[in-house]
Amino acid sequence: MELQLALDLVNIPEAKQVVAEVGEHIDIVEIGTPVVINEGLHAVKAIKEAFPHLRVLADLKIMDAGGYEVMKASEAGADIITVLGVSDDSTIKGAVAEARKQGKQVMVDMINVKDIEGRAQELDAFGVDYICVHSGYDHQAEGKNSFEELAAIKRVVKHAKTAVAGGIKLETLPEAIQAKPDLVIVGGGITGQSDKKSVAAKMNQLVKDA
Ligand SMILES: O=C(CO)[C@H](O)[C@H](O)COP(=O)(O)O
C-alpha cells in the first residue's frame, strides 16, 4: 500500500517547502486541482524537477479532450493524471491511449459517480491504472466519506489499482485502510497539521504495515 500527499491550498514555493519536509514519508505527490488552476502545469514541472525521485500526480480531473490533456500533463512531467469517472467513455479511452504512448498512468476519480460498482467494472475493462473513490470537499462538509465505496469497488475491480481520498486524517486512516486499497490519498490530514513530518511518518507507517 502506498501514500499520496495531496497539495491543494499552496503556491509553488509553499508546495516545495511541504514536499521537502515530508517527502521521505510519501510515495506520490499530487499537484491538486486548485494548484493547477492557480499556477498551471508549471507547478507539476517545478515539483518534478525539484523532486525527481517522487512520482507526481497531476489532478486535472479531466472531463473532455482526454488524450490532449494527458499529453500536456505528461509533457510537464506528470507520472499519473486524473480523469473523471463521469466523463464519456471516449474521453477515458483517449486518456488511456495517450498515457500508454507517453509511458504514463491514468487515475479515474469516481467523484459523483452514481453506480460505483457498474462504472468501476467498465473502467477496469478500459485499462485505467487506478480507480479512486473520493469524497470531495463539498461532500466532506456534509459529513460523508468514501469507505463504503472503497469496499464496493474492491469487490469488482480485477486489474486496476484502487485508491481512496477525501478528508482522511490520522485518526480515520485505520478505517480507510481496512478494505486494503493500493493507495491512500491524504491532503489536509497532513498539510493542515503543525508537525506535518511526524504525522506523515505515522501515516506512512500505518500504510506500509497494512
Ligand atoms: O482532490 C481533492 C479535492 O477535490 C483533494 O486533493 C483530495 O480530497 C485529498 O485532500 P483532502 O485529504 O484534504 O480531502
The ligand as an SDF file (V2000), in Angstrom:
LIG
                    3D

 14 13  0  0  0  0  0  0  0  0999 V2000
   -8.9800   16.2160   -4.9010 O   0  0  0  0  0  0  0  0  0  0  0  0
   -9.1660   16.7940   -3.8480 C   0  0  0  0  0  0  0  0  0  0  0  0
  -10.3350   17.6860   -3.6680 C   0  0  0  0  0  0  0  0  0  0  0  0
  -11.1550   17.6700   -4.8100 O   0  0  0  0  0  0  0  0  0  0  0  0
   -8.2020   16.5850   -2.7120 C   0  0  0  0  0  0  0  0  0  0  0  0
   -6.9020   16.5540   -3.2070 O   0  0  0  0  0  0  0  0  0  0  0  0
   -8.4980   15.2630   -2.0050 C   0  0  0  0  0  0  0  0  0  0  0  0
   -9.8120   15.3460   -1.4600 O   0  0  0  0  0  0  0  0  0  0  0  0
   -7.4980   14.9960   -0.8710 C   0  0  0  0  0  0  0  0  0  0  0  0
   -7.4580   16.0770    0.0090 O   0  0  0  0  0  0  0  0  0  0  0  0
   -8.1180   16.0150    1.4800 P   0  0  0  0  0  0  0  0  0  0  0  0
   -7.4550   14.8530    2.1940 O   0  0  0  0  0  0  0  0  0  0  0  0
   -7.7750   17.3530    2.0900 O   0  0  0  0  0  0  0  0  0  0  0  0
   -9.5910   15.7860    1.2850 O   0  0  0  0  0  0  0  0  0  0  0  0
  1  2  2  0
  2  3  1  0
  2  5  1  0
  3  4  1  0
  5  6  1  0
  5  7  1  0
  7  8  1  0
  7  9  1  0
  9 10  1  0
 10 11  1  0
 11 12  2  0
 11 13  1  0
 11 14  1  0
M  END
$$$$
